[in-house]
Amino acid sequence: MKRLLVDSSVLIMLSRRGTLKQYLEQKKDEGYEVFIPKAIMREVLDEPKELAEEVLQRSPATAKKITESMEAISEAIEHGLVRVETIDYRKYSSIIDNVKKHLSQLEATKEYAVKKGDPELIVLLIQLHDKFKEKIFVSSEDKELLRTLKLSAIESNMKS
């Protein structure tokens, strides 16, 4: 079984296109187990729910699109096409802090303004690698996140 971490950007894009379930089933058929950290789940379910409620009066059509996207992602989680994993904060807290610091520098923002999903995704990558001792794949549209992952891989290879 191969492991694939999926970022919120991919989940949202695919759900809006109406191809999320098809994508996840294809990955399952290809032998992938798809993971997201809890922070990504909050980004794709809780935050959009609040946004949909906020824009409902001004733009019912937009609220409907947001809700449909959120429901598709929720259904994928409920049906086991996406596994939500908990980060071991005790073990990886210093890594989370370092990732937040790095991402805040890349994004030219304060550490507290960095979305929680990005550092958790990176730490979940490390956690899954530690657990399974094999390559973990990542799917993301976030350029800063991918750049950080590439730098981490280069630094990791230099230490090996």
N, C-alpha and C positions, 0 to 999 in steps of 0.2 A: 504494500500500500504506500503510495506517495502522498505527501502532505502539501497542501496549498493554502497559503494565507491570502485572504482577499481584503483589500482596503475598502473603506466606505465609498470611495469614488466609483469603484467598479460596480459594487452592489447597486448604488443609486442609478448609475447610467444604464445598467442592464434592466433594472426594474422599470425604469421610465420607457425604455424601448419595448418592454413586454417580452424580453428574451431571457430573463433571469432563470426561470425554472429550467428552460432548455439548456442553458449554459451549465448550470449546476448538475443536471442529469448527465450531460456529456462528460463533464469532469469525473463524475462518479463512474461512468462506463469506462473511462480511460484509466481508472484505478486510483483516482485522487480522493483524499478525504479533505474537505474544505473547512478551514478554521477562521474564526475572528475572535479578537479579545472582547471582553465585556464593554470596554469603552467604545468600540466600534458599534456594538449593538445599540448602545445608548445614542450614538450619533445618527444611526439610521432608523431608529424607532421612536425614542423619546423626544428628541429635538424636532424632528419633522411633525410629530403630533402637535406639539406646542405651536409650531409655525402654522400648521393647517388651521388650528383654532383661531390664531391671531388674524389670518387673512380671510377667513370665511366670509365675513360681512362685506369686505371690499371686493373680493374676487372668489366667488364660489367655484369657478372652474379650476383655478389654481389650487384651491384647497382640496378639491376632488382629486387632482393629479397627484398631489403630495400624499394624500391618504391611500390612493391605489398603489403607489410605489411602496409605501410603508407596509401595506398589507401583503404585498408580494414577498417582501423580505421576511416579514414575520412568519408567513406560511412556509417559506423555505427552511427557516430555523425550526419551526414546529415539526416539519416532516423529516428532519434530520439531514437535510441536504447541506446545511451549514452547522458546524459545531461551535458553540460559544465556550471559550476557555477562560479560566481565571488565572491571572498572573500571580505568581508566588512573590508577593511584595517584599517579604523578609529577605529572600534570597537575591532578588534583583533590584532592590531599591536604589543602589548607587548607579546602576546602569540606567535606570529610568531617569534619574537626575541628570546624568551626563548627556543622555539623548535629548532631553528637554532643552538643556543648555545649548547643545549643538544646533538643534532645530530653530531655537529662538535667534541664534546668530544668523543662520541662513535666511530666515524670514524677516530679519531686522525688526524683531518685536520682543516684548518682555516674555520671560519664561512662563508666567502664569497665563499668557494669551495663547500659548501653543495648545492646539487641540489635543486632548488626552488620548485619542485613538492612535495617533502616529507613534508616540513613544511606546504605548502598549503593544502595537503591532510589531515593532522592532524587538521588544523584549520577549514577546511571545515567540518570535522567530528563534531567538536564542534559547528560550525555555524548551521549545519543541526539539531543537537540535540537540540540546543536552540530554533530553529524554530518549530520543530515538536514534541518535548518533548517525544521522543521514542528512542528505541535502533536503532543505525545505524550500519550496517554490513560493514566490510572491507575485500577486497580481495587483497593480496599482496604476493610477493615472497621475499621482502626485509626484511631480518632478523633484521637489526637495526631499521627499521621503525616499525616493529611488536613489537619489544622489547620496544620501546618508547611508543607505544600505550598501551601495557600491564602495564607499569609503571604508565602511566597517569591514567588508569582505577583503579589501586590499590590506588593511591594517592587520586583520586576522591572519592572512596568508604570510605577511612579513614576520609575524611572531612565531609561526609554525616552523 
